[in-house]
Amino acid sequence: MAGDSANAEGRPLHIIYPDPFFAERRRAATAMRAAGNALVGHHQEPEVLGELADLLEGFVERLEQGAARARPEDYMRRRLTDPSPADGSELLAFVDRTVSGPANPFATEMSLHIDREDMVGTVVFGSAFESAPQRAHGGMVSAVVDDVIGHLMIAKGIPAYTAELTVRYLAGVPLHEPIEFRARIRSFEGRKIVIEAEGRADEVRFVEAESLFITIPPDRLG
């Protein structure tokens, strides 16, 4: 069952798959993300780069000695039975989820919470995600949109997959500042769900999107 606690800011934390070593995994991943952003965003001397490579190469073998981890197969099925996250709570599915998982070193710096009918994701794109100068890569922006929408389906308890995603870029998404992404259901007819989303900071809208999700019938969930 989902676990509930509180995050560092005191917001209720709703975790679908609790991890007993979440704090340690998040700390390690946060340090690795910070190192990646620093590596991309700053000049280093060759000896510093060599020292870093030696350190990381030595750790890879140790990390790979651990037992393999796999995603639980009941990921979709549980949406029909798990309790819904409370309004205002931060939502985590897998702590090491792609794009948003705080325990994933390749994820963005991102937090997600419920705001009534909306799913809200606040993201800071670091130097590792830079494309055009001082702008986040458009593919990563789309990935964040898709992830925020996916968490909306989790919060609503709807087993569904993305069928289409259309993203319109209205302005370059800046690095190193919080961008708020919001997603909400526009329509729900049969197995088709249309979701609208946007990304903005203050009064500037950087991106708008529309997505089509197809629900999975309960008898196909196993």
Secondary structure as the mmCIF struct_conf table of DSSP 4:
data_model
#
loop_
_struct_conf.conf_type_id
_struct_conf.id
_struct_conf.beg_label_comp_id
_struct_conf.beg_label_asym_id
_struct_conf.beg_label_seq_id
_struct_conf.end_label_comp_id
_struct_conf.end_label_asym_id
_struct_conf.end_label_seq_id
STRN STRN1 GLY A 3 ALA A 6
TURN_TY1_P TURN_TY1_P1 ALA A 8 GLU A 9
BEND BEND1 GLY A 10 GLY A 10
STRN STRN2 PRO A 12 ILE A 15
BEND BEND2 ILE A 16 TYR A 17
TURN_TY1_P TURN_TY1_P2 PRO A 20 PHE A 21
HELX_RH_AL_P HELX_RH_AL_P1 PHE A 22 GLY A 41
BEND BEND3 HIS A 42 HIS A 42
HELX_RH_AL_P HELX_RH_AL_P2 PRO A 46 GLU A 64
TURN_TY1_P TURN_TY1_P3 GLN A 65 GLN A 65
BEND BEND4 GLY A 66 GLY A 66
HELX_LH_PP_P HELX_LH_PP_P1 ALA A 67 ALA A 68
TURN_TY1_P TURN_TY1_P4 GLU A 73 MET A 76
HELX_RH_3T_P HELX_RH_3T_P1 ARG A 77 LEU A 80
TURN_TY1_P TURN_TY1_P5 THR A 81 THR A 81
BEND BEND5 ASP A 82 ASP A 82
HELX_LH_PP_P HELX_LH_PP_P2 PRO A 83 ALA A 86
TURN_TY1_P TURN_TY1_P6 ASP A 87 GLY A 88
STRN STRN3 GLU A 90 LEU A 92
BEND BEND6 ALA A 93 PHE A 94
TURN_TY1_P TURN_TY1_P7 VAL A 95 ASP A 96
TURN_TY1_P TURN_TY1_P8 THR A 98 SER A 100
TURN_TY1_P TURN_TY1_P9 PRO A 102 ALA A 103
TURN_TY1_P TURN_TY1_P10 PRO A 105 PHE A 106
BEND BEND7 ALA A 107 ALA A 107
STRN STRN4 GLU A 109 ASP A 115
TURN_TY1_P TURN_TY1_P11 ARG A 116 GLU A 117
STRN STRN5 ASP A 118 VAL A 124
HELX_RH_3T_P HELX_RH_3T_P2 SER A 127 PHE A 129
STRN STRN6 GLU A 130 GLU A 130
BEND BEND8 ALA A 132 ALA A 132
TURN_TY1_P TURN_TY1_P12 PRO A 133 GLN A 134
STRN STRN7 ARG A 135 ALA A 136
HELX_RH_AL_P HELX_RH_AL_P3 GLY A 138 LYS A 156
TURN_TY1_P TURN_TY1_P13 GLY A 157 GLY A 157
STRN STRN8 ALA A 160 TYR A 169
BEND BEND9 ALA A 171 ALA A 171
HELX_LH_PP_P HELX_LH_PP_P3 GLY A 172 VAL A 173
STRN STRN9 PRO A 174 PRO A 174
BEND BEND10 LEU A 175 GLU A 177
STRN STRN10 ILE A 179 GLU A 189
TURN_TY1_P TURN_TY1_P14 GLY A 190 ARG A 191
STRN STRN11 LYS A 192 ALA A 201
TURN_TY1_P TURN_TY1_P15 ASP A 202 GLU A 203
STRN STRN12 VAL A 204 THR A 215
HELX_LH_PP_P HELX_LH_PP_P4 ILE A 216 PRO A 217
HELX_RH_3T_P HELX_RH_3T_P3 PRO A 218 ARG A 220
#
